[in-house]
Amino acid sequence: MPQYETMYILRPDLGDDQTDQAIGKYQTILLEQGAQNLETQHRGRRRLAYEIKKQREGIYIQMNYSGSGAAVAAMERAMRLSDEVIRYLTIKLEDTANQVGAEA
C-alpha cells in the first residue's frame, strides 16, 4: 500500500475537546477505509504565513499512514466540507526501500 502524509490546519478558536474530536473524526474515516500504520502528530498552534479565511493562526496536525487512494479521497472530501479545517494537503511518499534496491 502507498504511504501518504496529510498536513491540515484547524481553526484556532477550537477548544481542546473540539480539536481532539476533529482529529478523531479524520482518523476514524481513514481506519474505516482500510488505512494502516496511522500516526498522528499534534504540531500545535502556529502563526500562518498569510491570512486564510480571515484567520492569522491555526492548529497544525500531521498524519502519516498507508492506505488506498479511496481512503485519501474520503478523508479529503470530509475536510473540504468541514468548517473546522482551514487548509489541508496530502502528499504520496516515495518508497525509499525500493529506490535503494533499484540503485544497487
C-alpha positions as a Python dict, from the first residue, in 0.01 Angstrom:
ca = {
    (1, 'M'): (0, 0, 0),
    (2, 'P'): (126, 350, -76),
    (3, 'Q'): (240, 575, 207),
    (4, 'Y'): (75, 917, 250),
    (5, 'E'): (130, 1223, 464),
    (6, 'T'): (-152, 1467, 530),
    (7, 'M'): (-98, 1803, 698),
    (8, 'Y'): (-406, 2003, 786),
    (9, 'I'): (-476, 2325, 973),
    (10, 'L'): (-770, 2364, 1210),
    (11, 'R'): (-931, 2693, 1312),
    (12, 'P'): (-754, 2849, 1612),
    (13, 'D'): (-1078, 2920, 1800),
    (14, 'L'): (-1146, 2548, 1856),
    (15, 'G'): (-1106, 2427, 2213),
    (16, 'D'): (-900, 2125, 2315),
    (17, 'D'): (-1205, 1896, 2313),
    (18, 'Q'): (-1316, 2015, 1969),
    (19, 'T'): (-962, 1973, 1836),
    (20, 'D'): (-946, 1617, 1970),
    (21, 'Q'): (-1288, 1540, 1818),
    (22, 'A'): (-1176, 1670, 1478),
    (23, 'I'): (-856, 1463, 1489),
    (24, 'G'): (-1054, 1155, 1592),
    (25, 'K'): (-1306, 1210, 1313),
    (26, 'Y'): (-1041, 1206, 1040),
    (27, 'Q'): (-857, 912, 1198),
    (28, 'T'): (-1185, 717, 1204),
    (29, 'I'): (-1255, 794, 838),
    (30, 'L'): (-912, 664, 738),
    (31, 'L'): (-940, 349, 950),
    (32, 'E'): (-1289, 273, 815),
    (33, 'Q'): (-1147, 298, 463),
    (34, 'G'): (-873, 45, 543),
    (35, 'A'): (-575, 269, 619),
    (36, 'Q'): (-296, 116, 827),
    (37, 'N'): (3, 235, 1033),
    (38, 'L'): (-174, 558, 1126),
    (39, 'E'): (48, 804, 1315),
    (40, 'T'): (-81, 1144, 1423),
    (41, 'Q'): (130, 1436, 1543),
    (42, 'H'): (-25, 1744, 1701),
    (43, 'R'): (207, 2026, 1591),
    (44, 'G'): (32, 2291, 1797),
    (45, 'R'): (-88, 2646, 1734),
    (46, 'R'): (124, 2846, 1490),
    (47, 'R'): (105, 3175, 1310),
    (48, 'L'): (13, 3141, 943),
    (49, 'A'): (241, 3288, 676),
    (50, 'Y'): (-61, 3472, 534),
    (51, 'E'): (-424, 3514, 627),
    (52, 'I'): (-650, 3223, 529),
    (53, 'K'): (-1028, 3257, 566),
    (54, 'K'): (-973, 3562, 790),
    (55, 'Q'): (-755, 3359, 1030),
    (56, 'R'): (-399, 3454, 1124),
    (57, 'E'): (-322, 3143, 1333),
    (58, 'G'): (-402, 2775, 1304),
    (59, 'I'): (-365, 2440, 1479),
    (60, 'Y'): (-138, 2216, 1273),
    (61, 'I'): (-196, 1840, 1261),
    (62, 'Q'): (15, 1587, 1067),
    (63, 'M'): (-92, 1230, 986),
    (64, 'N'): (125, 960, 828),
    (65, 'Y'): (-42, 641, 709),
    (66, 'S'): (-56, 376, 439),
    (67, 'G'): (-377, 318, 251),
    (68, 'S'): (-560, 334, -77),
    (69, 'G'): (-642, 640, -283),
    (70, 'A'): (-1008, 589, -190),
    (71, 'A'): (-922, 638, 178),
    (72, 'V'): (-745, 964, 99),
    (73, 'A'): (-1036, 1082, -118),
    (74, 'A'): (-1291, 1008, 156),
    (75, 'M'): (-1090, 1197, 418),
    (76, 'E'): (-1024, 1495, 189),
    (77, 'R'): (-1392, 1515, 99),
    (78, 'A'): (-1482, 1534, 470),
    (79, 'M'): (-1217, 1804, 521),
    (80, 'R'): (-1342, 2005, 223),
    (81, 'L'): (-1698, 2003, 360),
    (82, 'S'): (-1591, 2085, 718),
    (83, 'D'): (-1585, 2436, 862),
    (84, 'E'): (-1317, 2346, 1116),
    (85, 'V'): (-1042, 2278, 858),
    (86, 'I'): (-879, 2589, 711),
    (87, 'R'): (-640, 2413, 472),
    (88, 'Y'): (-513, 2060, 401),
    (89, 'L'): (-251, 1896, 182),
    (90, 'T'): (-187, 1527, 117),
    (91, 'I'): (129, 1400, -49),
    (92, 'K'): (220, 1049, -157),
    (93, 'L'): (554, 948, -8),
    (94, 'E'): (801, 764, -225),
    (95, 'D'): (907, 417, -119),
    (96, 'T'): (1274, 463, -26),
    (97, 'A'): (1336, 88, 22),
    (98, 'N'): (1254, 18, -344),
    (99, 'Q'): (1469, 310, -462),
    (100, 'V'): (1773, 189, -268),
    (101, 'G'): (1731, -163, -410),
    (102, 'A'): (1697, -31, -766),
    (103, 'E'): (2012, 181, -737),
    (104, 'A'): (2230, -105, -610),
}
